[in-house]
């Protein structure tokens, strides 16, 4: 019985060690540039939605993000040609410092409208998607949403490491 209890505690701890607020530092929203567009990431702007997937190596949450990325072309009608991968260092060098990853940047007609996690919840399940209503045009954002309030599976960014690399 003790073994089951210890195993359960261990699984809970290790399964949730990367679960928390996407931006525990609330200054993230104030530090974002007023205008951030695709050209800052060396991407040509097109009409419609374009997305940038941002991950950091060795983040255990990347596998959960892959489940979301697989839906972009088929379910969200965002073709592969309108999806890009950028590193945290690339995004920071362009002027947007993300507090955690994996993250998705959604651009509408070249203008950033969403930056944050793919989903909420400890499993970051596709059923808890934050971005599906945006990409399916079920929700229209009034402006830029820097989503730091969501609790999600995320790996916090080491800002010192990013600053040294950029």
C-alpha positions in Angstrom: 0.0 0.0 0.0 2.9 2.4 0.8 4.5 1.6 -2.5 1.2 2.6 -4.4 1.0 5.8 -2.4 4.7 6.8 -3.0 4.3 5.9 -6.7 1.2 8.1 -7.0 2.9 11.0 -5.3 5.9 10.6 -7.6 3.8 10.5 -10.7 1.8 13.5 -9.6 4.9 15.5 -8.8 6.8 14.7 -12.0 3.7 14.9 -14.2 2.9 18.4 -12.9 6.3 20.0 -12.4 5.9 22.0 -15.6 2.3 22.9 -15.0 1.5 26.5 -14.0 0.8 30.0 -15.2 2.2 30.6 -18.6 3.6 33.9 -17.5 4.1 33.9 -13.7 5.8 37.2 -14.2 2.9 39.6 -14.9 5.3 42.2 -16.4 5.3 40.2 -19.6 2.3 42.0 -21.0 3.8 45.4 -20.4 7.2 44.4 -21.9 5.8 43.3 -25.3 6.4 45.7 -28.2 3.5 47.7 -29.3 3.9 46.5 -32.9 5.3 43.0 -33.6 4.9 41.6 -37.0 6.1 38.8 -39.1 8.8 40.8 -40.8 10.6 40.9 -37.5 10.9 37.1 -37.8 12.0 37.3 -41.4 8.7 35.9 -42.6 6.7 37.5 -45.5 3.2 38.5 -44.5 0.3 37.1 -46.3 -3.5 37.5 -46.0 -5.3 35.3 -43.5 -3.8 33.4 -40.6 -0.1 32.6 -40.2 1.3 30.9 -37.1 4.7 30.6 -35.6 5.4 27.6 -33.3 8.0 28.3 -30.6 9.6 25.5 -28.6 12.7 25.1 -26.6 14.8 21.9 -26.7 14.3 19.3 -24.0 11.0 20.7 -22.8 8.7 17.8 -21.8 5.7 19.8 -23.0 6.8 19.8 -26.6 5.1 16.4 -27.2 1.8 17.9 -26.1 2.3 20.8 -28.5 2.8 18.4 -31.4 -0.8 17.2 -30.9 -2.0 20.7 -31.5 0.3 21.4 -34.4 -1.0 18.3 -36.2 -4.5 19.9 -36.3 -3.5 23.2 -37.9 -3.7 22.1 -41.5 -6.6 19.8 -41.4 -8.9 21.1 -38.6 -8.0 24.8 -38.5 -7.4 25.3 -42.2 -4.0 26.9 -41.7 -1.8 25.3 -44.5 1.7 24.1 -43.8 3.0 27.0 -46.0 1.5 29.4 -43.4 3.2 27.7 -40.4 6.7 28.5 -39.2 9.0 27.3 -36.5 11.2 29.7 -34.7 13.4 29.3 -31.6 13.0 31.3 -28.4 16.2 33.1 -29.3 14.9 34.1 -32.7 11.7 35.5 -31.2 13.6 37.3 -28.5 16.0 38.8 -31.0 13.0 40.1 -32.9 11.8 41.9 -29.8 9.2 39.6 -28.1 10.4 37.9 -25.0 8.2 34.8 -24.2 8.0 33.8 -20.6 7.5 30.1 -21.4 7.2 27.6 -24.2 5.8 25.8 -26.1 4.0 28.8 -27.4 2.1 29.8 -30.5 2.1 33.2 -32.2 -1.0 33.8 -34.3 -0.9 36.5 -36.9 -3.9 37.8 -38.9 -3.0 39.6 -42.1 0.5 40.0 -40.7 -0.5 41.5 -37.4 0.1 39.6 -34.1 -3.2 38.8 -32.4 -2.3 36.0 -30.0 0.8 34.9 -28.1 0.7 32.2 -25.5 0.1 28.5 -24.9 -1.9 26.2 -27.2 -4.2 25.0 -24.5 -5.0 25.2 -20.8 -4.9 22.4 -18.2 -2.2 20.1 -17.0 -2.5 17.9 -20.0 -2.8 20.7 -22.6 -5.3 18.6 -24.4 -6.7 19.6 -27.8 -10.1 19.5 -26.1 -8.9 22.4 -23.9 -7.6 24.4 -26.9 -7.3 28.2 -26.5 -6.5 28.7 -30.1 -9.2 26.7 -31.9 -11.9 29.3 -31.5 -9.6 32.0 -32.8 -8.5 30.0 -35.9 -12.0 28.7 -36.6 -13.2 32.4 -36.4 -15.6 31.6 -33.6 -14.0 34.4 -31.6 -12.7 37.7 -32.8 -10.1 39.2 -30.6 -10.5 43.0 -30.2 -6.7 43.4 -30.2 -3.5 41.6 -29.2 -4.0 38.9 -26.5 -0.8 38.1 -24.7 -2.1 35.1 -22.8 -0.1 34.8 -19.6 -3.0 34.0 -17.4 -3.6 30.5 -18.6 -2.4 27.5 -16.6 -0.7 25.1 -18.9 2.1 22.6 -19.4 5.0 24.9 -20.0 8.7 25.2 -19.5 9.7 28.5 -18.0 12.2 30.4 -20.1 15.6 31.1 -18.6 15.7 34.8 -19.5 19.4 35.1 -18.6 20.3 32.4 -21.1 18.1 34.0 -23.8 19.7 37.4 -23.1 23.2 36.0 -23.5 22.3 34.2 -26.7 20.6 37.1 -28.5 
